[in-house]
Amino acid sequence: MNVLLIVVDQWRGDTLAHLGHPCVRTPNVSRLAARGVTFTGHYCQGVPCAPARASLLTGTYPMTHRVVRNGTPLDARLATLASVTRAAGLDPALTGYTTTAPDPRETTADDPRYETHGDIMDGWRQVRPFAPAKRPYFGWLSGQGYDVPEPPEQAWNPQRPGQVASDGPLDLPLPIAPEHTDTAWFTDGALEHIRAHAGRPWFLHYGVYRPHPPFVAAAPYLAHYPWRAMPAPVRAATPAAEGAQHPLLAHYLGRIDQSKFFENRHGPVAAMGEDEVRQTRAQYYALVTEVDHHIGRVLDLLERSGEAERTLVVFTSDHAEQLGNHWMLGKQGYFRDSYHIPLIVVDPRPDADATRGRVVDAFTESVDVMPTILEWLGLEAPRQCDGVSLLPWLHGGAPEQWRRGVFYEFDFREVMDPVVESSLGVDLDACGVSIWQERRFKHVHFTGLPPLLFDLAADPHELHDLAGSPAHRDPLLAITQRHLSHRMAHANRTLTGYCAGDGLHHRGARDDVPRRLGQPAVHSRRR
């Protein structure tokens, strides 16, 4: 019984060939989908990387784990996918990263893991880590004969490697051979790990860095995407018109710089013309195709070795990417572009044969991944988990009751540089954004700023806020109440099923008290 958890970075939920994307090539992900179930209504619970990955690997909403930004420590009391499976006798391994900062109550302020915005979550055996500061890969790259500059990220500069950023073109290829990219490096580590554990149970978190920026792809992949044929972005007529929707959006349109996404550019992202966005999209789709190629290498090994017949495969992303929509790149704010991500689950057992190739459009969430994997392994999900197992969808049916919407969150505080807080006139703890999205309406609530309401049926691209419309007062009130009810129902409930008095009694909880917040005290393996 093996588990392969494939976690890519910044892959949009609409960027899959088998779902009808107009130009992207993902033959190996399509091949995976043919063996499993694709969930098209899948959303992450937070952005950027650290909040998203904390939800994925603890099964909890950001309002519970409170990793609100990259660099925010993860509460050590929370159970994780690694800690639960390790306690059950597995040895969870990881290529890539989890963007996790340790709990300062469990270590010291000079812990080297604090030197970056995020290191490796406790419990994982590191196969090929990308942190800290991405040095392991660049050290290997230097050993392959490349001149790696300082900072090493300039090795990705397609115009002038080793020199400072300029206003370089966006349609140049990566100056690194395809077999030496970071995606190839991570995948080589994954293949080595699978081969080394042949015939024994294994659990591998196979993570890659792409299609995360910088948006520059190796030549063979970029050749598939002539930039003039790329779809245009969806956005208001001007950045000013876009920013008029909300003060937070206006702030980001004035602050997001191209240097975060390209090694040879600077200036506001909102100043990019349509041709430049198309060039960016060509690079992004090329990176997607590169990742797809290397996923195919892993699938080939599983099939040749016979491991595919006893391996649960989960393919997903931490979060998504704006990709020029709403005059933005990256992942921030409240638009679906940043939160809608892919999910494909392949159960190799015969009782999933009837659903192979199935597409499910029900709302699912990143917090469902941990309960799904644990149930497949015969383990009980910790009571902390906000998600539920998706295995019923793989076994021919659908739950009688399912969630009406999806819930995700964003926090715009900047502990190191509180310019956004001062600009918007809010304090550190009033920077929260809570989003509840249903089929028809989407409600965005801010702790210290005005709310938003979108009619997704009439306005699927979220260009027109209706929160101030008198004609939409009733829908706004109704969805606000459902939004609040969802938050209240998912407040931390780890110990709320216990009661002291003539001994310790429980309902809806484990038989004995967990030693750590949310962690089951007893595990059983499925045979």
N, C-alpha and C positions, 0 to 999 in steps of 0.2 A: 504494500500500500504506500505509494509515493505521492507527494504533492509538489507540483511545479506552479509556483505563483509568479507570473510574469508581470512586472510593474514597469511600465514605460513612464516617461516624464513629459507632460504637457501635450498629450495627444487628444485632439478634439473628438467628441463622440460621433460627429457626422463624417469623419474622415476614414471611411471604410468602403472598399470597392464593392463588397457584396451587399451593401445597403444602398448602392446606386450613386455614390459620389461621382461627379462628372469627369474627374481626371485622375484621381489618385490610384496608384497601383499597389495593392496589398494581397497578392495571390496566396501567401502562406497564412495570413490571418483568415482569409476566405476558406482556406483548406481546414483550418482549425474550427471555424464556424460550422462547416459542414458536418463535423463530428460532435458538435455540442449545441448549446442554446445561446443565442445572442440577445442581450437585454438592451433595447434601444432607448428606454427611458431611464438611463442610469446616470446618477449625479454624485459627485464628490460632496463632502460636507463642509469644506473650507478651503481657502487659498491663503497664502502660497503653499510651498512644499511642506513645511513642518506641520501646519494645521491639517492639511490633507492627509499626510502619511500617519499622523497620530490617530485620526479617525479610522483610517483603513486598518491599522495594526492594533488598535485597542477596541474597535467596535463601538466607540462612543462619539457622541456629538462634541463639537468644540465647547459647547456650554458646560460639558462635563469634564473633558480633559484639559481645557483652558490653555492649550498651546495656541495662542492667538496670533503669533507672528513667527517668522523664522528667528530662531534664537531663544524663544520662550521655553523654559525647561518643562519636561514632562514629569508629572507627579509619579514618583516611584511606587506609590501604593496601587497604581492601576495595573491590572493584568494586561499582558500583551499576547499577541499570537505566538510569539517566540517563547514567552515564559510558560504559557499553558501547555504548548506541545512539548517543550523541554521537560516539564514536570511529568508528562505522560511517557517519557522514555525516548522521545525522538531527539534528533540533533539538528535543529533548524539552521540552515546555512544561508549565506547572503552574498550575492554580487551586487555592487552598487552602494547604496546609502539609504538612510532613513531620515536624514536631516533632524536628528534628535539631540537636544541638549539635556544633560543629566540634571536630576533634582539636586539643587544646591544644599538641601538638608541631608543628603546622603554622601556628600563628598566635600572637597575644599575649593575655595575660590581660585586657586592656582591650578586646578585640574586642566591639563592640556586640551581636554575636549571642549573647553570654553573658548579656544582660540579661533573657532569658526562659528558660523551661524547654526551648525548642526553636525553631529557626528553619527555614530552607529548606536542604535537602540540596544540596550542590554538584552542578552539572551541569544543573539544571533552569532553563529560562527562565521567569521569574515573569510570569504574566499578571495574576492578582489574588491577591496573597498576603494571608493573614490575620495573619501575624506581621510585626514584633514587636508584642506586646501588643494585637493585633487593632485597631490604630489605622486602617488604611486603610479598612476598612468603616465604622467609626464616623465618620470624617471625611466620607465620602460621605453617610452618613445625616444628618449635620448639614446638609450642602448641600441635602438634600431638605426642610428646614424643621423638623426635629425638634430638640427641646431635649435634647442629649446631655449627661448629667451627668458627674460625676467621682466614682467610677470609671465609665467609659463602659458597663460591663456593666449598670449600673442602668437603662439604657434598655430593658432586657428585663423590668423589674419590672412585673408586670401590675397591681399595686395602687397603689403610690405612686412613680412614676418619680422618680429623683433623691434619694430618701430611703433611710435605712438599713433593713436587713431587719427584719421583724417576724414575727408569727405569722399572716401573711395566708393566705387560702384558696388552694386548689390548682386550682380549676376555672375561673379567670378566663383570658380570652384575652390574647394578646400585644398590647401597645399600639402596634403597628407594622402598617401596611397590608401585605397579602400581597405586593404588588409591590416592597416595600422591605425585605423580610427578608434576612438574610445568605445564605440559600439562593438567593433570586432574584438577588442581587448576584453571587454566584459563577457562577451559570448564565449570566447576561448576558455575563460575561467569556469563558466557554467558547464561547458562540455567536459572539461577535465574533472569537475566534481561528479558529474553523472557517471562518467566512465569509472571513476575510482570507487563508486558505490554500487557497481553492477551486482545484482543478485541480493542486495540488502535494501531495506526500507530507507528512503531518504526524503527530505523536505528541503526544497531549494527555492528561495526568493531570488529569482533571476531578474535583476534590475538593470536597466540601461539609462543613460543620461539623455537620450534623444526621444522626440524632436525638440528638446529644450534648446534655447539659444546658447551660443551664437548661431544664427541662422546662416550656415554655410555648409554645403554638402559636397561629398566627393564627386568627381567629374562623372563617373559612370551612372550614378543615380540622378544627377542634375540633368543629364542629357535627355531624360524622359520627359522633362517639363519645360518646354519653351514658354518663357514668362508671359509673352503676349497672349497666350491661350488660357492663362489662369483666370478664374472668376474674379470679378471686381468686389471690393469690400461693400458691406452694407453699413451706411452711416448717413447722418444728417448732411445737409448741403454744405455746412461749414463747421469748423470746430466750435465757433461761438454759438451756433444754433444747437449743436449737440450739448454743449456745456450748460445751456439754459435749463436743461431738464432738472439738474440738482447741483447744489454747491460742491458735493464731494466729487462728482464727475468733472465739473469745471476745474477743480483743483488738480485732478490727475492729468487732464488734458494740457495743463500748463507746466506740469512737472516731469512727466515720463520722457526720458531721454533715449535717443537711439543707441547710445553707447552701452546700454544694458542688453542689447540684442545683436549687435554687430561689433566686431573687433576693429573695424576701419571706418566708423561713422560717429558723428555727434550731432546734436541739435534735437529739437522737440520731435517726438514721434508724430504729433498732431500736424506737423508741417510736411509730412511725407505725401507726395502726390500719388495718384492712382497707379501710375506705372511702377513706382517704387514699391507699392504694396503688392502688386502682381509679382514683382521680382522676389519679394520676401516670401510670398506664397509658394513660388516655384522652389525655393530653397527648403521651405518647411516640408512640402510634400516629398521632396527628394530625401530628406532625412527620415520621413515616415517609411518610404520604400526601402531605405537602407536597413532600418530596424526590422522591417518585415522580412528582408532577405536573411538576416541572422536568426530570427525566430524560426525560419525554415530550416536552418542548420540544426537547431535543437530538436525540432520535430522529426527531422530525418534520423537523428541518432536514436530517439525514443522508438521509432518504428523499426529500425534495423535491429536494435537490441531486444525487442519484445517488451521493453519497459512501458510502451504506450498502453498496453493492455491492463496495466495496474497503476496508472498514474492519473490522478485528478489534475487537470490543467485549468488554471484561472488566468485569463488575460485581462488586464485593466491598466488604467493610468492613475497617477496621483491627482491631477487636475487637468484643465484644458487650456486654451489659448485664445485671446481675442482676435489675433491674426488680421488686424487692420479694421475690423468692425468697430463702429463707434469711435473711430479715429484713435484707436489704442492698439498696442501690442502688449503681450504679457498676460498676467492673471491678477485681477484685482476688481474690487467693486461688486456689482450685483447682477450683471448681465449673465444670461445662460451660457454665452460663449466661454466663460471661464470655468464653468462647473459641469457642463454636460460631457461625459467621458464614456469610453467604450467599456463593455463588460461581456466576455464570452466565457462560459463554463463548460468544460467537457468532463463528464463522468464516464469512465470506460466500461462500467459494469453493464451487463445485459439489460437490467431493468431501466436503463436510460435509452435503449435503442429506439424506442418509439418517438423520441423527441429530437433525434439528430437532425440538425439543420433548422430547428425551430427558431422563430423570431418572436420575442415577447416584448410588447410595448408598455407593460405595466411599469409604474414608478418603482425603481430600485435605487439603493443607496450604497455608498462605499462601506458603511457600517454593517452591511449584510454579508460582506466577504468573510469576515472572521467566523461568524456563526455557521456559514455554509461549509467552510473547510473543517471546522471542529466536528460538525455533525457527520461529515463524510468519514472522518477518522474514528467515529464512535465516542467522541468526547462531548461533554456538556459545556455550552457557552457560559461564561461568567454572567452573573446577574447584572453586572454593570453594563452589558451590551445593549445598545439602543437598536441594533439591527436584528434581523431574523434570517434563518437559513432559507436559501433559495432552492434547495434540493427538490421540493415538491414540484417546481416548474420543470425540472429535468426528468421527473418520473411520470409524466403523462397528464398531470392535472394542473389545477390552479387552486390556491387557497380560496375558501368561500368568502372570507373577508380579507381585503388587502388595503394598503394605505391609499388615501385619496390624493395625496400630494407628496412632494419631496421638500425636505428641510435642509437649508444650508446657511452658513454664516460667514461673516467677514469682519475683521477688526482692523481699523486703519491707524491705530496708534503707532508711533515710532519712538521707542524708548531712548534710542541714541540721539535722535534729532527730531524733536517734537514740532517741526514746522507745520505739519498738517493740523495739529491740534490748535496751535495759535492762529493759523490762517482761518480756521472754521469756527473758532471761539468755543471749543469744547475741551474738557479736561481728559486726563488719561483714561479714566474709567467710563467715559461717555462716548467712546469711539466704536461701539459695537453696532453691527448691522445683522439683522435676522431676516431671513427670506423664507416665505412659504409659497410654494408654486403648485397650482392645480392645473387641470386641463384648460380651463377657461381663463381664470384670473391668477395673477401673481402679486403678492403683497410683500413690500420691502419696508421693514420698520427699523428706524434709527433710534439709538438711545438719546441722542442730543440734537437731531436734525429732522427735517420734515420727512414724512413717509412718502412712498410711491405706490401706485396701483397701475398694473398693466392688464389690458384685455388681450390675451394672447391669440384669441380667435380672430379678432379684427386687426391686431397689431403684433404679429409674431416676432418682429425684430425689436420690440420694446423701445419704440421711438417716441411714444406719446404717453405721458403720465396723466392718469385720470383721478388721482387722489383728491384734487381740488374741485372736481366736477360735481355740481349738485345732483346731476342725473345718476351718479354712481355712489351716492352716499350709502344706499342699502347694500350693494355688493361689497363696498369697502368695510362696512361694519361687520357683515357676515364672515368675510374671509379673515378679518382681524380677530374675531372671536375664535375661529377654527385654528388660526395661527397660535394664539395664546394657549388654547387647550392642548395643542400638540406639545408645546414647550413644557407645560405643566405636567403632562402625562409622562414626559421623559426626563423630569428632574431626577437627580441621582437617587437610585433606589436600591443600592447595594445591600444595605442592612434594614431596609424598611419592611421587609417581610418577616423580621424577627420581633419577638416580644418577651421581655423578662417578667417573671412572676410564677412562683412554684416551678422553677426551672426555666430553661430557654425553649420557647415555642416558636414555630415558624409556619408560614404558608407562602408558597411561591418562592422558597429559598432552599438552599442545600441543607442536609441533615446536621452538619456541624459548621461552626463559625469559620469563615475563611481567615487565614493568617494575614493576608494582605487584601486591601480594598478590591473587591470584585473578583478575586481569584478563587476558583473552586477548590475545596479542600481534598476532594477525591476524584480521581480520573479512572476511566476504564477504556481500554483499547478494543476496537472492533476486531474480531478475528476473521 
